[in-house]
Amino acid sequence: MPSCERVDRSSATRPADQPPTVLERLLLEHVSEIDRGELLYDDASGCPAVRRTDHLGKVTVYACVPQRIATLAPLAEVVLSRGFTVWIRTSDGGLWLAPALPGRGLSWGYSGGGPYALAALLDRLLDDITGPPVAYEKPPSGLLSLIQATPQEGTITYNRAQLPAARAD
């Protein structure tokens, strides 16, 4: 049975201490004139992010998605959070945005391309945490079934033991 929890990665970022790069300027475009924005940097992944606070006080973080996870510690769990954000927690306690390819979104709870891409990525990360996301690789049917059957509401966590068990089905 999956577990549910809230994921907060805001403590892992710090304000940027240099002028924005071209990529960071693209992220800053998510901040309108009436909003407040802060450019952030995640030292662990090397990726920039922007924390946007709109005129009503709602906070949204826009982040670049890495192409690889920058650790050798094995996958400990995957956290599927509301809004189709996929987090990978490693055995050293690191929390990473799941690597993804442009145009190949990761999602769950239905039978489309997003669950297919996520199941293939998880299959690869179970064997090699530094593995890149995959474009078209057939995932194990049991792992794909688990991802397709995962509810889209709330936050769902699958631990390392649950994933290989599903992969073996």
C-alpha positions in Angstrom: 0.0 0.0 0.0 1.4 3.4 -0.9 2.0 6.1 1.8 1.0 9.7 1.5 3.0 12.7 2.6 3.7 16.4 1.8 6.9 17.1 -0.1 8.8 20.4 0.6 12.1 21.0 -1.1 12.2 24.7 -0.4 14.9 24.3 2.3 17.3 22.8 -0.3 17.4 25.9 -2.4 19.2 29.2 -1.8 18.8 32.7 -3.3 21.0 33.0 -6.4 24.1 35.1 -5.8 24.9 36.2 -9.3 23.1 37.9 -12.3 20.7 35.6 -14.1 21.8 33.4 -17.0 19.8 33.1 -20.2 18.1 30.0 -18.8 17.3 31.8 -15.5 15.8 34.7 -17.4 13.4 32.3 -19.1 12.3 31.1 -15.7 11.9 34.7 -14.5 9.3 35.3 -17.3 6.9 33.4 -15.0 6.9 36.5 -12.7 4.6 39.3 -13.9 4.9 43.0 -12.9 2.5 42.7 -10.0 4.1 39.6 -8.6 7.3 39.1 -6.6 9.9 36.7 -7.8 13.1 35.3 -6.3 15.7 33.5 -8.3 16.8 30.4 -6.5 19.6 27.8 -7.0 19.6 24.2 -6.0 23.2 23.3 -5.1 22.5 19.5 -5.2 21.1 19.3 -8.7 22.8 22.4 -10.1 19.4 23.6 -11.4 17.9 27.1 -11.0 14.3 27.8 -9.9 12.1 30.8 -9.4 9.9 31.3 -6.4 6.9 33.5 -7.5 4.6 35.1 -5.0 1.5 36.5 -6.7 -0.5 39.6 -5.7 -2.7 37.4 -3.5 0.2 35.8 -1.7 0.1 32.4 -3.5 3.6 30.9 -3.8 4.6 28.8 -6.9 8.0 27.5 -7.6 9.1 27.0 -11.2 12.1 24.8 -11.6 14.3 23.3 -14.3 14.1 19.6 -14.6 17.4 17.7 -14.5 18.5 15.2 -17.1 20.1 13.0 -14.4 20.2 12.6 -10.7 23.5 13.8 -9.3 24.2 11.2 -6.7 25.3 7.6 -6.5 23.0 6.7 -3.6 20.3 4.2 -4.8 16.7 5.0 -5.2 14.8 4.7 -1.8 11.4 5.8 -2.9 9.4 7.7 -5.5 7.0 10.4 -4.4 4.1 11.3 -6.8 2.7 14.6 -5.7 -0.3 16.6 -6.7 0.2 18.5 -10.0 2.1 15.6 -11.6 5.4 16.4 -9.9 7.6 13.3 -9.5 10.2 13.3 -6.7 13.0 10.7 -6.2 14.3 10.2 -2.7 17.6 8.4 -2.5 19.0 6.3 0.4 21.3 9.2 1.5 18.1 11.3 2.2 18.4 13.4 -1.0 15.2 14.5 -2.6 15.4 15.1 -6.4 13.0 16.1 -9.2 12.7 13.1 -11.4 14.7 13.5 -14.6 12.5 14.0 -17.7 12.9 14.6 -21.4 11.3 17.7 -23.0 7.9 16.8 -24.3 7.8 13.5 -22.4 6.0 14.4 -19.2 5.8 12.0 -16.3 2.4 11.2 -14.9 0.2 8.5 -13.4 -3.3 7.3 -13.0 -4.3 6.6 -16.6 -3.1 4.6 -19.5 -1.4 7.2 -21.6 2.2 8.2 -22.5 3.0 9.9 -19.1 2.6 6.7 -17.1 4.5 4.8 -19.7 7.4 7.2 -19.5 7.4 7.2 -15.7 7.4 3.4 -15.4 10.3 3.2 -17.9 12.2 5.8 -15.9 11.6 4.0 -12.6 12.7 0.8 -14.1 16.0 2.4 -15.1 16.5 4.3 -11.9 16.1 1.1 -9.8 19.2 -0.3 -11.5 21.2 2.9 -12.1 20.2 6.1 -10.2 22.3 8.2 -12.6 20.5 6.8 -15.7 19.0 9.4 -18.0 15.3 9.5 -18.8 14.2 7.3 -21.6 12.2 8.3 -24.7 10.8 5.0 -25.9 11.7 2.0 -23.8 9.1 -0.6 -22.9 8.7 -0.8 -19.1 7.9 -4.0 -17.2 4.2 -4.6 -17.4 3.8 -4.9 -13.6 5.5 -1.6 -12.9 3.4 0.0 -15.7 0.2 -1.4 -14.2 1.1 0.0 -10.7 1.8 3.5 -12.2 -1.4 3.4 -14.3 -3.5 2.4 -11.2 -2.0 5.0 -8.9 -4.6 7.6 -7.9 -4.0 11.1 -9.1 -5.3 12.8 -5.9 -3.0 13.6 -3.0 0.6 12.5 -2.6 1.6 8.9 -3.0 4.9 7.3 -2.1 6.2 3.9 -3.2 9.3 2.6 -1.4 12.1 0.7 -2.9 10.7 -2.7 -1.9 7.3 -2.0 -3.6 8.8 -1.0 -7.0 10.8 -4.2 -7.7 7.9 -6.3 -6.5 5.7 -4.6 -9.0 8.4 -4.9 -11.7 8.5 -8.7 -11.1 4.7 -9.1 -11.6 
